[in-house]
Structures are given as structure tokens and as C-alpha cells.
Amino acid sequence: MSESINELLKGNAKWVENTLKHSPDFFNNLSKGQTPEYLWIGCSDSRVPANEITNTLPGSIFVHRNIANLVIHTDANLLSVVNYAVKYLKVKHIIVCGHYGCGGVIASMTNKNFGFLDNWLMHIKDVYRLHQKELDSIKDVEKRQDRLVELNIIEQVNNLSKVSFIQEEWENGEFPYIHGWVYSIKDGLIKNLQVSKNTSEHLIDIYKYDQEG
């Protein structure tokens, strides 16, 4: 086994030791089950761990991560996570959190061929197409990248709003709320894009499901 892998195992043992020093019942309590209030849909980027950047303990946030925090309606993995979170865990908030300097977003803005990954990045290119006029007017490349990060999050919030079983939950109550956030790796702060949704009213009629019967 390589030394780098051993370092992870040593780190785990040290974490357990330190955790038990501060909270002897921590793992006993954690093993009893999870009742997270939040579902986090984030980027797979190793610099954006949900619990660390929100200063929350294990068990607080149910997490799904993929490249560029996309909500794709044919992604059975993501839909299974979301369904379990809203139907069984009864999370009250879904947070779509991207980050400035996202490699997937930046790659999607080029004409480079990334092989199989191009199929995934196409969804971000579609976001660019929807907002091309605004984005093309931004001359500074980094600012244009940052704005596409924001617009991508907004579109993913909208995509979640289109999911039938989320609309079903809204028909029966207030939750879940869907929020769009952006994390800045440069200063560690999260920006709330103020696009929270807990209704399908902002969608055009074709995306709204009849919940009767």
C-alpha cells in the first residue's frame, strides 16, 4: 500500500482520537441515524467540502456532488439522492452550491475537445446559450466566467423546481426550499444569490405538473 494512502488511514485514526477527546459519545450518537435538515448539491471540486465550509458536523448535511453541480433530469444518481432526501429524510432546504473558478464551467466556455467529458459540459454550454447576450457583453474573461458560474446555479435551481416529486412536496406543504449559493475559494465566503424557491409559480405552464388524482 502506498504511503499516501497510509497517510489517509493515519489521518482517520487521529480524527477519531481527537473527536472522542472532545465528545466521547459522538460516534454512538451518530450511529443512531441521520436527520439532516439540508441537501447539498455541490461541485466535486476537492476544495469545496460542504461540512467544512459551513462549519457543520457530520450528519447535518446530506450531500450529492458532481462536476459543476448540475441538475440533469436524466441523471438517475442525482434524482435518487434528491428523492430520498425529500421523501424520506424530509430535508427542509436544498442548496445548489457552485464556486467561482469552477474548472467545469471554464472548460465549457472553450472550444477544446475534452473527450467523454464534453457530453457533461454540454449542459453548461446550454446555459451559456440561454444567456449569451449578457455573457458576450462581459469583456473581462474572469468576470464572464464568474457570471456563468452564477447563471449555471440559477438554472440548476430552476431545473430542480421542474422535478415532479419536488412539486408534489410543495403541493403538500412549505418545504423544501431550494437555494442557490456560490462559494469563493479566494476568501472562503459563500454568496447567497437570493433565488430561493418553494413553488413552481416562476415556471412556465409546460413544466408544472397536475397533482390531482
C-alpha positions in Angstrom: 0.0 0.0 0.0 1.4 3.4 -1.0 2.5 5.8 1.7 0.0 8.4 0.6 -2.9 6.0 1.2 -1.4 5.2 4.6 -1.5 8.9 5.4 -5.3 8.9 5.0 -5.7 5.9 7.3 -3.4 7.6 9.9 -5.4 10.8 9.5 -8.6 8.9 10.1 -7.3 7.4 13.4 -6.1 10.8 14.5 -9.5 12.3 13.7 -11.3 9.6 15.7 -8.9 10.1 18.7 -9.4 13.9 18.7 -13.2 13.7 18.2 -13.6 11.3 21.2 -11.5 13.6 23.4 -13.9 16.4 22.8 -17.1 14.4 22.5 -16.9 10.8 23.9 -20.5 9.9 22.7 -20.0 11.4 19.2 -20.0 8.1 17.3 -22.6 6.4 19.5 -25.0 9.3 18.7 -24.1 9.4 15.0 -24.7 5.7 14.6 -28.3 6.1 15.7 -29.3 7.5 12.4 -29.4 10.7 10.4 -31.9 13.6 10.4 -30.2 16.2 8.2 -32.1 19.4 7.5 -30.2 20.2 4.3 -29.4 18.6 1.0 -26.3 19.9 -0.6 -25.8 19.6 -4.4 -22.3 20.8 -5.0 -19.3 20.6 -7.3 -17.0 17.6 -7.0 -14.0 20.0 -6.6 -11.9 18.8 -3.7 -11.6 22.4 -2.4 -15.3 22.7 -1.6 -16.3 20.3 1.2 -19.8 21.0 2.4 -19.4 20.4 6.1 -16.1 22.3 6.4 -17.1 25.4 4.7 -20.4 25.7 6.6 -18.8 24.7 9.9 -21.3 21.9 10.5 -20.9 18.4 12.0 -21.3 15.1 10.2 -25.0 14.2 10.0 -26.1 17.8 9.3 -26.0 17.8 5.5 -27.0 15.1 3.0 -24.6 15.5 0.0 -24.6 15.0 -3.7 -21.6 16.2 -5.8 -20.8 16.2 -9.5 -18.8 18.3 -11.9 -20.2 21.8 -11.9 -23.1 21.0 -9.6 -25.5 20.1 -12.4 -29.1 19.0 -12.1 -29.8 16.9 -15.1 -33.3 15.3 -15.5 -31.9 12.0 -16.8 -29.3 11.6 -14.0 -30.8 8.7 -12.0 -28.0 9.1 -9.4 -28.9 12.7 -8.6 -32.6 12.1 -8.8 -32.3 9.1 -6.4 -30.4 11.3 -3.9 -32.9 14.1 -4.1 -35.9 11.8 -3.9 -34.5 10.1 -0.8 -33.7 13.4 0.8 -37.2 15.0 0.3 -39.4 11.9 0.6 -37.7 10.0 3.4 -35.2 12.3 5.2 -37.7 15.2 4.8 -35.0 17.8 4.3 -36.2 21.4 4.6 -33.7 23.0 2.4 -31.9 22.1 -0.9 -28.7 24.1 -1.6 -27.2 24.2 -5.0 -23.7 25.5 -4.4 -21.2 26.2 -7.1 -17.9 28.0 -6.8 -16.0 30.7 -8.6 -13.1 29.4 -10.7 -15.0 26.1 -11.4 -13.0 24.1 -13.9 -16.1 22.6 -15.5 -17.6 26.0 -16.2 -14.3 27.3 -17.5 -13.8 24.3 -19.8 -17.3 24.6 -21.1 -16.5 28.2 -22.3 -13.8 26.9 -24.7 -13.8 25.0 -27.9 -11.4 22.4 -26.7 -12.2 18.7 -27.0 -12.3 17.0 -23.7 -13.4 13.6 -25.0 -16.2 11.9 -23.0 -16.4 14.9 -20.6 -17.8 17.0 -23.5 -21.1 15.3 -23.1 -21.4 16.6 -19.5 -20.1 20.0 -20.3 -22.7 20.4 -23.0 -25.3 21.2 -20.3 -23.2 24.2 -19.2 -22.8 25.3 -22.8 -26.6 25.2 -23.0 -26.7 27.6 -20.0 -24.4 29.9 -21.9 -26.6 29.8 -24.9 -29.6 30.8 -22.8 -27.7 33.9 -21.5 -25.4 34.5 -24.4 -26.3 38.2 -24.9 -25.4 39.1 -21.3 -22.3 36.9 -21.2 -20.9 38.1 -24.5 -21.2 41.7 -23.3 -18.8 41.0 -20.4 -15.4 41.7 -21.9 -13.3 40.7 -18.8 -12.8 36.9 -19.2 -12.7 36.1 -15.4 -15.8 38.2 -14.8 -17.6 36.4 -17.6 -16.6 33.1 -16.1 -17.8 34.1 -12.7 -21.1 35.2 -14.1 -21.6 31.9 -15.9 -21.0 30.2 -12.6 -23.8 32.2 -11.1 -26.2 31.7 -14.1 -25.4 28.0 -14.0 -26.5 27.8 -10.4 -29.7 29.8 -11.1 -30.6 27.4 -14.0 -29.9 24.3 -11.8 -32.3 25.8 -9.1 -34.9 26.1 -11.9 -34.2 22.5 -13.0 -34.8 21.3 -9.5 -38.1 23.2 -9.5 -39.2 21.2 -12.5 -38.8 17.8 -10.8 -42.3 16.2 -10.4 -41.8 14.8 -6.9 -40.5 18.2 -5.6 -43.6 19.9 -6.9 -45.6 17.1 -5.2 -43.9 18.1 -1.9 -44.7 21.7 -2.5 -48.4 20.8 -3.1 -48.5 19.2 0.4 -46.6 21.8 2.3 -43.9 24.6 2.5 -40.8 22.6 2.1 -38.3 22.0 0.6 -36.9 25.5 -0.1 -34.3 25.5 -3.0 -31.4 27.9 -2.7 -28.6 29.0 -5.0 -25.2 29.8 -3.5 -21.7 30.5 -4.8 -18.5 29.7 -2.8 -15.4 31.8 -3.3 -12.2 29.8 -2.9 -10.2 33.0 -2.7 -11.7 34.2 0.6 -13.8 31.2 1.8 -17.1 33.1 1.8 -20.4 32.0 0.5 -22.6 34.3 -1.6 -26.4 33.9 -1.5 -27.7 34.5 -5.0 -31.2 35.3 -3.5 -33.0 32.9 -5.8 -34.8 30.7 -3.2 -37.8 28.8 -4.5 -40.5 26.8 -2.8 -43.1 26.9 -5.5 -43.4 26.3 -9.2 -45.1 29.6 -9.9 -42.0 31.0 -11.6 -42.0 28.2 -14.2 -43.9 28.4 -17.5 -47.0 26.1 -17.5 -45.5 23.3 -19.5 -43.2 22.5 -16.6 -46.0 22.4 -14.0 -47.5 19.0 -13.0 -51.1 18.4 -12.1 -51.0 16.9 -8.6 -54.6 16.0 -8.5 -55.5 12.3 -8.8 
